[in-house]
Amino acid sequence: MDAINALKTRRSVRAYRREPVPREILTDLIDCARLAPTAINIQPWEFVVVTERETLNAIAGTTDHGRFIADAAACVVVLCQDTKYFLEDGSSATLSILLAAHAHGLAGCWVAGDKKPYAAEVCRIVGAPADYRLISLAPLGYPAEHPEKEKRPLSGVLHWEKF
């Protein structure tokens, strides 16, 4: 899948088939994420790939809008050291994970982490050091649904020279 097609066809999916994702694919997703753009090349990120059902259930149980994480084959916990641009860098890496997953035939969904009341508990569950912040959770799996959410039209978001 080429990059333009991946960008234009990726959608958030919250229902997954009960089928494991090969470790090689999960490793490739993290390899893509570590190459994401990062402010002044700090690369503050670390990634915890969770596949154990008990841990997936524990993470899902802490969230307000991510209960479906319990049904995913895997969930990537994106963490960043608390640097000046940690949120931008971690967000860039998260998008890379979701696009790479889509290119591999997987589906995923961005579940917020930073500033959420469950952030500290998720960090504790995965054993993150105290100076790391939760950026996002990226549950992944083979899709059990193919949602087609309407996106705003280009003419409604594109401005030339001024707003």
FILUM-288802 format. One record per atom (N, C-alpha, C): atom name; x, y, z; residue in three letters. Coordinates in Angstrom, 1 decimal, always signed. Layout:
residues N
R  a      u      v      w   r
R CA      X      Y      Z ALA
...
This chain:
residues 163
R  a      u      v      w   r
R  N   +0.9   -1.2   +0.0 MET
R CA   +0.0   +0.0   +0.0 MET
R  C   +0.9   +1.2   +0.0 MET
R  N   +0.6   +2.2   -0.9 ASP
R CA   +1.4   +3.4   -0.9 ASP
R  C   +1.0   +4.3   +0.2 ASP
R  N   +1.8   +5.3   +0.4 ALA
R CA   +1.5   +6.3   +1.6 ALA
R  C   +0.3   +7.1   +1.4 ALA
R  N   +0.0   +7.5   +0.2 ILE
R CA   -1.2   +8.4   -0.1 ILE
R  C   -2.4   +7.5   +0.1 ILE
R  N   -2.4   +6.3   -0.4 ASN
R CA   -3.6   +5.4   -0.2 ASN
R  C   -3.8   +5.1   +1.3 ASN
R  N   -2.7   +4.9   +2.0 ALA
R CA   -2.8   +4.6   +3.5 ALA
R  C   -3.4   +5.8   +4.2 ALA
R  N   -3.0   +7.0   +3.9 LEU
R CA   -3.5   +8.2   +4.5 LEU
R  C   -4.9   +8.4   +4.2 LEU
R  N   -5.4   +8.1   +3.0 LYS
R CA   -6.7   +8.4   +2.6 LYS
R  C   -7.7   +7.3   +3.0 LYS
R  N   -7.3   +6.1   +3.3 THR
R CA   -8.2   +5.0   +3.6 THR
R  C   -8.2   +4.5   +5.0 THR
R  N   -7.2   +5.0   +5.8 ARG
R CA   -7.2   +4.5   +7.2 ARG
R  C   -8.4   +5.1   +8.0 ARG
R  N   -9.0   +4.3   +8.8 ARG
R CA  -10.1   +4.7   +9.6 ARG
R  C  -10.0   +4.1  +11.0 ARG
R  N  -10.6   +4.7  +12.0 SER
R CA  -10.5   +4.1  +13.4 SER
R  C  -11.4   +2.9  +13.5 SER
R  N  -10.9   +1.8  +14.0 VAL
R CA  -11.7   +0.6  +14.1 VAL
R  C  -11.6   +0.2  +15.6 VAL
R  N  -12.8   -0.2  +16.1 ARG
R CA  -12.9   -0.5  +17.5 ARG
R  C  -13.4   -2.0  +17.7 ARG
R  N  -13.5   -2.8  +16.7 ALA
R CA  -13.9   -4.2  +16.8 ALA
R  C  -12.9   -5.0  +16.0 ALA
R  N  -12.4   -6.1  +16.6 TYR
R CA  -11.4   -6.9  +16.1 TYR
R  C  -11.7   -8.3  +16.1 TYR
R  N  -11.2   -9.1  +15.1 ARG
R CA  -11.3  -10.5  +15.1 ARG
R  C  -10.4  -11.1  +16.2 ARG
R  N  -10.7  -12.2  +16.7 ARG
R CA   -9.9  -12.9  +17.7 ARG
R  C   -8.8  -13.7  +17.0 ARG
R  N   -7.8  -13.0  +16.5 GLU
R CA   -6.7  -13.6  +15.8 GLU
R  C   -5.4  -12.9  +16.1 GLU
R  N   -4.4  -13.6  +16.6 PRO
R CA   -3.2  -12.9  +17.0 PRO
R  C   -2.5  -12.3  +15.8 PRO
R  N   -1.7  -11.2  +16.1 VAL
R CA   -0.9  -10.5  +15.1 VAL
R  C   +0.5  -11.0  +15.3 VAL
R  N   +1.1  -11.5  +14.2 PRO
R CA   +2.5  -12.0  +14.3 PRO
R  C   +3.4  -11.0  +14.9 PRO
R  N   +4.4  -11.5  +15.7 ARG
R CA   +5.3  -10.6  +16.4 ARG
R  C   +6.2   -9.8  +15.4 ARG
R  N   +6.4  -10.4  +14.2 GLU
R CA   +7.2   -9.7  +13.2 GLU
R  C   +6.5   -8.4  +12.7 GLU
R  N   +5.2   -8.5  +12.6 ILE
R CA   +4.4   -7.3  +12.2 ILE
R  C   +4.4   -6.3  +13.3 ILE
R  N   +4.2   -6.7  +14.5 LEU
R CA   +4.2   -5.7  +15.6 LEU
R  C   +5.6   -5.1  +15.7 LEU
R  N   +6.6   -5.8  +15.5 THR
R CA   +8.0   -5.3  +15.6 THR
R  C   +8.2   -4.3  +14.5 THR
R  N   +7.6   -4.5  +13.3 ASP
R CA   +7.8   -3.6  +12.2 ASP
R  C   +7.0   -2.3  +12.4 ASP
R  N   +5.9   -2.4  +13.1 LEU
R CA   +5.1   -1.2  +13.5 LEU
R  C   +6.0   -0.3  +14.4 LEU
R  N   +6.6   -0.9  +15.3 ILE
R CA   +7.5   -0.1  +16.2 ILE
R  C   +8.7   +0.5  +15.5 ILE
R  N   +9.2   -0.3  +14.6 ASP
R CA  +10.3   +0.2  +13.7 ASP
R  C   +9.9   +1.4  +13.0 ASP
R  N   +8.7   +1.4  +12.4 CYS
R CA   +8.2   +2.6  +11.7 CYS
R  C   +8.0   +3.8  +12.7 CYS
R  N   +7.5   +3.5  +13.9 ALA
R CA   +7.2   +4.5  +14.9 ALA
R  C   +8.5   +5.2  +15.3 ALA
R  N   +9.6   +4.4  +15.5 ARG
R CA  +10.9   +5.0  +16.0 ARG
R  C  +11.5   +5.9  +14.9 ARG
R  N  +11.0   +5.8  +13.7 LEU
R CA  +11.5   +6.7  +12.6 LEU
R  C  +10.7   +7.9  +12.3 LEU
R  N   +9.7   +8.1  +13.2 ALA
R CA   +8.7   +9.3  +13.0 ALA
R  C   +9.5  +10.6  +13.2 ALA
R  N   +8.9  +11.7  +12.7 PRO
R CA   +9.5  +13.0  +12.9 PRO
R  C   +9.6  +13.3  +14.4 PRO
R  N  +10.6  +14.0  +14.9 THR
R CA  +10.8  +14.3  +16.3 THR
R  C  +11.5  +15.6  +16.4 THR
R  N  +11.1  +16.5  +17.3 ALA
R CA  +11.7  +17.8  +17.4 ALA
R  C  +13.1  +17.7  +17.8 ALA
R  N  +14.0  +18.4  +17.2 ILE
R CA  +15.4  +18.4  +17.4 ILE
R  C  +16.0  +17.0  +17.6 ILE
R  N  +15.4  +16.0  +17.0 ASN
R CA  +15.8  +14.6  +17.0 ASN
R  C  +16.0  +14.1  +18.5 ASN
R  N  +15.2  +14.5  +19.4 ILE
R CA  +15.3  +14.0  +20.8 ILE
R  C  +14.9  +12.6  +20.9 ILE
R  N  +13.9  +12.2  +20.1 GLN
R CA  +13.4  +10.8  +20.1 GLN
R  C  +13.0  +10.3  +21.6 GLN
R  N  +12.1  +11.0  +22.3 PRO
R CA  +11.8  +10.7  +23.7 PRO
R  C  +11.0   +9.5  +23.9 PRO
R  N  +10.6   +8.8  +22.9 TRP
R CA   +9.6   +7.7  +22.9 TRP
R  C  +10.2   +6.4  +23.4 TRP
R  N   +9.2   +5.6  +24.0 GLU
R CA   +9.4   +4.2  +24.3 GLU
R  C   +8.0   +3.6  +24.0 GLU
R  N   +8.1   +2.3  +23.6 PHE
R CA   +6.8   +1.6  +23.2 PHE
R  C   +6.7   +0.3  +23.9 PHE
R  N   +5.6   +0.1  +24.6 VAL
R CA   +5.3   -1.2  +25.2 VAL
R  C   +4.2   -1.9  +24.4 VAL
R  N   +4.5   -3.0  +23.8 VAL
R CA   +3.6   -3.8  +23.1 VAL
R  C   +2.9   -4.8  +24.0 VAL
R  N   +1.7   -4.7  +24.2 VAL
R CA   +0.9   -5.6  +25.1 VAL
R  C   +0.1   -6.6  +24.3 VAL
R  N   +0.3   -7.9  +24.6 THR
R CA   -0.5   -8.9  +23.9 THR
R  C   -1.2   -9.8  +24.9 THR
R  N   -0.7   -9.8  +26.2 GLU
R CA   -1.3  -10.7  +27.2 GLU
R  C   -2.7  -10.2  +27.5 GLU
R  N   -3.7  -11.1  +27.4 ARG
R CA   -5.1  -10.8  +27.6 ARG
R  C   -5.3  -10.1  +29.0 ARG
R  N   -4.7  -10.6  +30.0 GLU
R CA   -4.9  -10.1  +31.4 GLU
R  C   -4.5   -8.6  +31.4 GLU
R  N   -3.4   -8.3  +30.8 THR
R CA   -2.9   -6.9  +30.8 THR
R  C   -3.8   -6.0  +29.9 THR
R  N   -4.2   -6.6  +28.7 LEU
R CA   -5.1   -5.8  +27.9 LEU
R  C   -6.4   -5.5  +28.6 LEU
R  N   -6.9   -6.5  +29.4 ASN
R CA   -8.1   -6.2  +30.2 ASN
R  C   -7.9   -5.2  +31.2 ASN
R  N   -6.7   -5.2  +31.9 ALA
R CA   -6.4   -4.2  +32.9 ALA
R  C   -6.4   -2.8  +32.3 ALA
R  N   -5.7   -2.7  +31.2 ILE
R CA   -5.6   -1.3  +30.6 ILE
R  C   -7.0   -0.9  +30.1 ILE
R  N   -7.7   -1.7  +29.5 ALA
R CA   -9.1   -1.4  +29.0 ALA
R  C  -10.0   -0.9  +30.2 ALA
R  N   -9.8   -1.6  +31.3 GLY
R CA  -10.6   -1.3  +32.5 GLY
R  C  -10.3   +0.1  +33.1 GLY
R  N   -9.2   +0.7  +32.8 THR
R CA   -8.8   +2.0  +33.4 THR
R  C   -9.4   +3.1  +32.6 THR
R  N   -9.7   +2.8  +31.3 THR
R CA  -10.0   +3.9  +30.4 THR
R  C  -11.5   +4.3  +30.5 THR
R  N  -11.8   +5.5  +29.9 ASP
R CA  -13.2   +6.0  +29.9 ASP
R  C  -13.8   +5.7  +28.5 ASP
R  N  -13.0   +5.7  +27.4 HIS
R CA  -13.6   +5.4  +26.1 HIS
R  C  -12.8   +4.3  +25.3 HIS
R  N  -12.1   +3.5  +26.1 GLY
R CA  -11.2   +2.5  +25.4 GLY
R  C  -11.5   +1.1  +25.9 GLY
R  N  -12.7   +0.8  +26.3 ARG
R CA  -13.0   -0.6  +26.8 ARG
R  C  -12.8   -1.7  +25.7 ARG
R  N  -12.9   -1.3  +24.5 PHE
R CA  -12.7   -2.2  +23.4 PHE
R  C  -11.2   -2.7  +23.3 PHE
R  N  -10.3   -2.1  +24.0 ILE
R CA   -8.9   -2.5  +24.0 ILE
R  C   -8.8   -4.0  +24.5 ILE
R  N   -9.8   -4.4  +25.3 ALA
R CA   -9.8   -5.8  +25.8 ALA
R  C  -10.0   -6.8  +24.7 ALA
R  N  -10.6   -6.4  +23.6 ASP
R CA  -10.8   -7.3  +22.5 ASP
R  C   -9.7   -7.2  +21.4 ASP
R  N   -8.8   -6.3  +21.5 ALA
R CA   -7.7   -6.2  +20.6 ALA
R  C   -6.7   -7.3  +20.7 ALA
R  N   -6.0   -7.6  +19.6 ALA
R CA   -4.9   -8.6  +19.6 ALA
R  C   -3.7   -8.1  +20.3 ALA
R  N   -3.5   -6.8  +20.2 ALA
R CA   -2.4   -6.1  +20.9 ALA
R  C   -2.7   -4.7  +21.1 ALA
R  N   -2.0   -4.0  +22.0 CYS
R CA   -2.1   -2.6  +22.2 CYS
R  C   -0.7   -2.0  +22.4 CYS
R  N   -0.4   -1.0  +21.7 VAL
R CA   +0.9   -0.3  +21.8 VAL
R  C   +0.6   +0.8  +22.8 VAL
R  N   +1.4   +0.8  +23.8 VAL
R CA   +1.4   +1.9  +24.8 VAL
R  C   +2.5   +2.8  +24.4 VAL
R  N   +2.2   +4.1  +24.0 VAL
R CA   +3.2   +5.0  +23.5 VAL
R  C   +3.5   +5.9  +24.7 VAL
R  N   +4.8   +5.9  +25.1 LEU
R CA   +5.3   +6.7  +26.2 LEU
R  C   +6.4   +7.6  +25.8 LEU
R  N   +6.5   +8.8  +26.4 CYS
R CA   +7.6   +9.7  +26.1 CYS
R  C   +8.1  +10.3  +27.4 CYS
R  N   +9.5  +10.5  +27.4 GLN
R CA  +10.1  +11.3  +28.5 GLN
R  C   +9.5  +12.7  +28.4 GLN
R  N   +9.4  +13.3  +29.6 ASP
R CA   +8.7  +14.6  +29.7 ASP
R  C   +9.7  +15.7  +29.3 ASP
R  N   +9.8  +15.8  +27.9 THR
R CA  +10.6  +16.8  +27.3 THR
R  C   +9.7  +17.9  +26.8 THR
R  N  +10.3  +18.9  +26.2 LYS
R CA   +9.6  +20.1  +25.8 LYS
R  C   +8.5  +19.7  +24.7 LYS
R  N   +8.8  +18.9  +23.8 TYR
R CA   +7.9  +18.5  +22.7 TYR
R  C   +7.4  +17.1  +22.7 TYR
R  N   +7.3  +16.5  +24.0 PHE
R CA   +7.0  +15.1  +24.1 PHE
R  C   +5.6  +14.8  +23.5 PHE
R  N   +4.6  +15.7  +23.6 LEU
R CA   +3.3  +15.4  +23.0 LEU
R  C   +3.3  +15.4  +21.5 LEU
R  N   +4.0  +16.3  +20.9 GLU
R CA   +4.1  +16.3  +19.4 GLU
R  C   +4.9  +15.1  +18.9 GLU
R  N   +6.0  +14.8  +19.6 ASP
R CA   +6.8  +13.6  +19.2 ASP
R  C   +6.0  +12.3  +19.3 ASP
R  N   +5.4  +12.1  +20.5 GLY
R CA   +4.6  +10.9  +20.7 GLY
R  C   +3.4  +10.8  +19.8 GLY
R  N   +2.8  +11.9  +19.5 SER
R CA   +1.7  +11.9  +18.5 SER
R  C   +2.1  +11.5  +17.1 SER
R  N   +3.3  +12.0  +16.7 SER
R CA   +3.9  +11.6  +15.4 SER
R  C   +4.1  +10.1  +15.4 SER
R  N   +4.7   +9.6  +16.4 ALA
R CA   +5.0   +8.1  +16.5 ALA
R  C   +3.7   +7.3  +16.5 ALA
R  N   +2.6   +7.8  +17.2 THR
R CA   +1.4   +7.1  +17.2 THR
R  C   +0.7   +7.0  +15.8 THR
R  N   +0.8   +8.1  +15.1 LEU
R CA   +0.2   +8.1  +13.7 LEU
R  C   +1.0   +7.1  +12.8 LEU
R  N   +2.3   +7.1  +13.0 SER
R CA   +3.1   +6.2  +12.2 SER
R  C   +2.7   +4.7  +12.5 SER
R  N   +2.4   +4.4  +13.8 ILE
R CA   +2.0   +3.1  +14.2 ILE
R  C   +0.6   +2.7  +13.4 ILE
R  N   -0.3   +3.7  +13.5 LEU
R CA   -1.6   +3.4  +12.9 LEU
R  C   -1.5   +3.3  +11.4 LEU
R  N   -0.7   +4.1  +10.7 LEU
R CA   -0.6   +4.0   +9.3 LEU
R  C   +0.1   +2.7   +8.9 LEU
R  N   +1.2   +2.3   +9.6 ALA
R CA   +1.9   +1.1   +9.3 ALA
R  C   +1.0   -0.1   +9.6 ALA
R  N   +0.2   -0.1  +10.6 ALA
R CA   -0.8   -1.1  +10.9 ALA
R  C   -1.7   -1.3   +9.7 ALA
R  N   -2.3   -0.2   +9.2 HIS
R CA   -3.2   -0.2   +8.1 HIS
R  C   -2.5   -0.8   +6.9 HIS
R  N   -1.3   -0.4   +6.6 ALA
R CA   -0.5   -1.0   +5.5 ALA
R  C   -0.3   -2.5   +5.6 ALA
R  N   -0.3   -3.0   +6.8 HIS
R CA   -0.1   -4.5   +7.1 HIS
R  C   -1.5   -5.2   +7.1 HIS
R  N   -2.6   -4.5   +6.8 GLY
R CA   -3.9   -5.1   +6.8 GLY
R  C   -4.5   -5.2   +8.2 GLY
R  N   -3.9   -4.5   +9.2 LEU
R CA   -4.5   -4.4  +10.5 LEU
R  C   -5.4   -3.1  +10.7 LEU
R  N   -6.1   -3.1  +11.7 ALA
R CA   -6.9   -1.9  +12.1 ALA
R  C   -6.5   -1.5  +13.5 ALA
R  N   -6.8   -0.2  +13.8 GLY
R CA   -6.4   +0.3  +15.1 GLY
R  C   -7.3   +1.5  +15.4 GLY
R  N   -7.0   +2.1  +16.5 CYS
R CA   -7.7   +3.2  +17.0 CYS
R  C   -6.9   +4.0  +17.9 CYS
R  N   -6.8   +5.3  +17.8 TRP
R CA   -6.1   +6.2  +18.7 TRP
R  C   -6.9   +6.4  +20.0 TRP
R  N   -6.4   +5.9  +21.1 VAL
R CA   -7.1   +6.2  +22.4 VAL
R  C   -6.2   +7.2  +23.2 VAL
R  N   -6.7   +8.3  +23.6 ALA
R CA   -6.0   +9.4  +24.2 ALA
R  C   -5.3   +8.9  +25.5 ALA
R  N   -4.2   +9.5  +25.8 GLY
R CA   -3.5   +9.1  +27.0 GLY
R  C   -3.1  +10.3  +27.8 GLY
R  N   -2.4  +11.3  +27.2 ASP
R CA   -2.0  +12.5  +27.9 ASP
R  C   -3.1  +13.2  +28.5 ASP
R  N   -3.0  +13.7  +29.7 LYS
R CA   -4.0  +14.4  +30.5 LYS
R  C   -5.2  +13.6  +30.9 LYS
R  N   -5.3  +12.3  +30.6 LYS
R CA   -6.4  +11.5  +31.0 LYS
R  C   -6.2  +11.1  +32.4 LYS
R  N   -7.3  +10.9  +33.2 PRO
R CA   -7.2  +10.5  +34.6 PRO
R  C   -6.6   +9.1  +34.8 PRO
R  N   -6.6   +8.3  +33.8 TYR
R CA   -6.1   +7.0  +33.9 TYR
R  C   -4.6   +6.9  +33.5 TYR
R  N   -4.0   +7.9  +33.0 ALA
R CA   -2.6   +7.9  +32.5 ALA
R  C   -1.6   +7.3  +33.5 ALA
R  N   -1.7   +7.7  +34.7 ALA
R CA   -0.7   +7.2  +35.7 ALA
R  C   -0.9   +5.7  +36.0 ALA
R  N   -2.2   +5.3  +36.0 GLU
R CA   -2.5   +3.8  +36.2 GLU
R  C   -2.0   +3.0  +35.0 GLU
R  N   -2.1   +3.5  +33.8 VAL
R CA   -1.6   +2.7  +32.7 VAL
R  C   -0.1   +2.6  +32.8 VAL
R  N   +0.5   +3.7  +33.1 CYS
R CA   +2.0   +3.7  +33.3 CYS
R  C   +2.4   +2.7  +34.3 CYS
R  N   +1.7   +2.7  +35.4 ARG
R CA   +2.0   +1.7  +36.5 ARG
R  C   +1.8   +0.3  +36.0 ARG
R  N   +0.7   +0.0  +35.2 ILE
R CA   +0.5   -1.3  +34.7 ILE
R  C   +1.6   -1.9  +33.8 ILE
R  N   +2.2   -1.0  +33.0 VAL
R CA   +3.2   -1.4  +32.1 VAL
R  C   +4.6   -1.2  +32.6 VAL
R  N   +4.7   -0.7  +33.9 GLY
R CA   +6.0   -0.5  +34.5 GLY
R  C   +6.8   +0.6  +34.0 GLY
R  N   +6.2   +1.7  +33.5 ALA
R CA   +6.9   +2.8  +32.9 ALA
R  C   +7.7   +3.6  +34.0 ALA
R  N   +8.9   +4.1  +33.7 PRO
R CA   +9.6   +4.9  +34.7 PRO
R  C   +8.8   +6.2  +35.0 PRO
R  N   +9.1   +6.8  +36.2 ALA
R CA   +8.3   +7.9  +36.7 ALA
R  C   +8.5   +9.1  +35.8 ALA
R  N   +9.5   +9.3  +35.0 ASP
R CA   +9.7  +10.5  +34.2 ASP
R  C   +9.1  +10.3  +32.8 ASP
R  N   +8.3   +9.3  +32.6 TYR
R CA   +7.6   +9.1  +31.3 TYR
R  C   +6.2   +9.4  +31.4 TYR
R  N   +5.6  +10.0  +30.3 ARG
R CA   +4.2  +10.3  +30.2 ARG
R  C   +3.5   +9.4  +29.2 ARG
R  N   +2.3   +9.1  +29.5 LEU
R CA   +1.5   +8.3  +28.5 LEU
R  C   +1.0   +9.3  +27.4 LEU
R  N   +1.3   +8.9  +26.2 ILE
R CA   +0.8   +9.8  +25.1 ILE
R  C   -0.5   +9.2  +24.5 ILE
R  N   -0.4   +7.9  +24.2 SER
R CA   -1.6   +7.3  +23.6 SER
R  C   -1.6   +5.8  +23.8 SER
R  N   -2.7   +5.2  +23.5 LEU
R CA   -2.9   +3.7  +23.5 LEU
R  C   -3.3   +3.4  +22.0 LEU
R  N   -2.7   +2.4  +21.4 ALA
R CA   -3.1   +2.1  +20.1 ALA
R  C   -3.5   +0.6  +20.0 ALA
R  N   -4.7   +0.3  +20.3 PRO
R CA   -5.2   -1.1  +20.2 PRO
R  C   -5.2   -1.5  +18.7 PRO
R  N   -4.8   -2.7  +18.4 LEU
R CA   -4.6   -3.2  +17.1 LEU
R  C   -5.1   -4.6  +16.9 LEU
R  N   -5.5   -4.9  +15.7 GLY
R CA   -6.0   -6.3  +15.4 GLY
R  C   -6.5   -6.3  +14.0 GLY
R  N   -6.9   -7.5  +13.6 TYR
R CA   -7.5   -7.7  +12.3 TYR
R  C   -9.0   -7.2  +12.4 TYR
R  N   -9.4   -6.3  +11.5 PRO
R CA  -10.7   -5.7  +11.7 PRO
R  C  -11.9   -6.7  +11.6 PRO
R  N  -12.9   -6.4  +12.5 ALA
R CA  -14.2   -7.1  +12.5 ALA
R  C  -15.2   -6.2  +12.0 ALA
R  N  -14.9   -5.0  +11.6 GLU
R CA  -15.8   -4.0  +11.1 GLU
R  C  -15.0   -3.1  +10.1 GLU
R  N  -15.7   -2.4   +9.3 HIS
R CA  -15.1   -1.5   +8.3 HIS
R  C  -15.9   -0.2   +8.3 HIS
R  N  -15.7   +0.6   +9.3 PRO
R CA  -16.6   +1.9   +9.4 PRO
R  C  -16.2   +2.9   +8.3 PRO
R  N  -17.2   +3.6   +7.9 GLU
R CA  -17.0   +4.6   +6.9 GLU
R  C  -17.5   +5.9   +7.5 GLU
R  N  -16.8   +6.5   +8.3 LYS
R CA  -17.2   +7.8   +8.9 LYS
R  C  -17.0   +8.9   +7.9 LYS
R  N  -18.0   +9.8   +7.9 GLU
R CA  -17.9  +11.0   +6.9 GLU
R  C  -16.8  +11.9   +7.4 GLU
R  N  -16.0  +12.4   +6.6 LYS
R CA  -15.0  +13.3   +6.9 LYS
R  C  -15.4  +14.7   +6.3 LYS
R  N  -14.9  +15.8   +6.9 ARG
R CA  -15.2  +17.1   +6.4 ARG
R  C  -14.6  +17.2   +5.0 ARG
R  N  -15.3  +17.9   +4.1 PRO
R CA  -14.8  +18.0   +2.7 PRO
R  C  -13.6  +18.9   +2.6 PRO
R  N  -12.8  +18.7   +1.7 LEU
R CA  -11.6  +19.5   +1.5 LEU
R  C  -11.9  +21.0   +1.4 LEU
R  N  -13.0  +21.3   +0.6 SER
R CA  -13.4  +22.7   +0.5 SER
R  C  -13.8  +23.4   +1.8 SER
R  N  -14.1  +22.6   +2.8 GLY
R CA  -14.4  +23.1   +4.1 GLY
R  C  -13.3  +23.3   +5.0 GLY
R  N  -12.1  +22.9   +4.7 VAL
R CA  -10.9  +23.0   +5.6 VAL
R  C   -9.7  +23.6   +4.9 VAL
R  N   -9.7  +23.8   +3.6 LEU
R CA   -8.6  +24.4   +2.9 LEU
R  C   -8.7  +25.9   +2.7 LEU
R  N   -7.7  +26.6   +3.1 HIS
R CA   -7.6  +28.1   +2.9 HIS
R  C   -6.3  +28.4   +2.3 HIS
R  N   -6.3  +29.3   +1.4 TRP
R CA   -5.1  +29.8   +0.7 TRP
R  C   -4.7  +31.2   +1.2 TRP
R  N   -3.6  +31.3   +1.6 GLU
R CA   -3.0  +32.6   +2.1 GLU
R  C   -3.5  +33.1   +3.4 GLU
R  N   -4.8  +33.1   +3.6 LYS
R CA   -5.4  +33.5   +4.9 LYS
R  C   -6.6  +32.7   +5.2 LYS
R  N   -6.9  +32.7   +6.5 PHE
R CA   -8.1  +31.9   +6.9 PHE
R  C   -9.3  +32.4   +6.3 PHE
